[in-house]
């Protein structure tokens, strides 16, 4: 059985999870490159929107982050949840 490693690269697709404050509903999905949009609303704080999906490469990620910036949305977090995978050679 081969072990699989995750490797973050500049030119490969990866799945990201981006959190921003405020409420973006599902209608923003196309604007955000088809990402899944979920909203977390706690009783004790403002809503947080999470965008999750595959981004083609680092340039596409930078473009998405610039669009969020142009809306005046500060980033709470940007996490790579699944990077490009490579087979580990014995």
Number of C-alpha atoms within 10 A of each C-alpha: 3 8 9 11 12 14 12 16 12 12 12 14 19 23 18 19 18 20 22 19 16 16 16 17 12 16 9 14 16 10 11 20 16 15 21 17 21 16 18 15 13 9 7 6 8 12 16 18 20 22 23 22 20 20 21 15 16 16 12 16 19 12 12 17 17 13 14 15 12 10 8 9 15 14 13 12 10 16 11 16 13 16 17 15 14 11 10 10 7 5
